[in-house]
Amino acid sequence: VGAKGVLNIAWVNVSNIPLDKRHEKNIAFVGSLVGVTLDIDKSTVNRPESVRIKLGCRDAEKIPEKAEGVLGDHFCDFFYSVDKILVKNPPKESVTVA
């Protein structure tokens, strides 16, 4: 009661996190630029191309492809691609007014 919507949840690949900055705190921060980091696939932390995170957001189909953030004392662009949507908004009911 009183909720504004359903938390969408998706596995998202995040690229362009520098290898020397890849630890849970920084990965969670990079996820927080576009949503809420719920989990980190630890098997991907050292994968060169991307890290996989479980992300909560308002609309998983509208996660931006890019966001800017600061790690250490450098600005970086981080790139996001949705791997799998686990929970998404229910379809909107169409209301017909007679």
N, C-alpha and C positions, 0 to 999 in steps of 0.2 A: 504494500500500500504506500503510495506516495513516491514510488520509484520513477525515475525519468526514462528508463530504458533497460535493455538487457545488455550485460557485458559480453561483447563479442570476444572470442578467443581464437587465436590462430598461431600456427607455427610459422615463423618468419625467418628468412635468411638475411643476415646483416653483413654487408661487406664494407671494406675500407677501414676496419679497426686495426690500427698498427699492431703488429705482432708483439712488440715490447710493452704494449698497454693492455693486453688481453688478460684481464683477471675479472672475477665476478662483479666487483664494484663498478668497473668501467663498462662492462657489457650491460649490466642492469641500467646504468645511466644512459647509454646509447639507446636502449629500448624505451626508456622513459621520455625520450624526445618525441615519440609518436604514440605512446600508450603507457601501459603498466607492464613491466617485466614480471611474469609469473614464474618462469622456469628457464633454465639455461641447459641446453643439450651439451653436457660436459665433454662428450666425445668429439665435439666440433670446435672446441676452444682453440686448439692449435692447428686447425685446418686452414691452410693459407687463403683459400678463396672466400670463405664466409663462416660466420658463427650462427648457429640456429637457436632461436629463443622462442619461448611460448609467450605471446603478447596478448594482453587484454586491452580492448579499445572500444570506442563508441560504435564504429562501423568497420569491420575487417575488410570490406571490399573497397574502402577509401583510404587505406594506409598509404601515405605518400611514398613515392619512389626514392626521395632524398630528403635529408634533414641535416642542418648544420649544428655542430656542437663544439665544445672545447674539451680537449683532453690534455692535461698538463698545462702548458702555456702555448698550445697550438690550436688553431681553428681547423676543423676537419669536416668534410662532407661524408655522411654515412648513407649507404644505399640499402634499401629494403625491398625484398620480394617475398610475397606470400607463398608459402609452401603448401599449407593445408589449413582450411578454415574448420575449426572444431565446433564453434557455436556462433551462429549469426542471428541477426534480427529476424523475427518472424515476418512472413509476408504481410504487407499492409492490406487490411480489409477495405474493399471498395464500398463506399456508402452511396447509395442511390437515393436521392430525394425526389419524392413523387410530387 
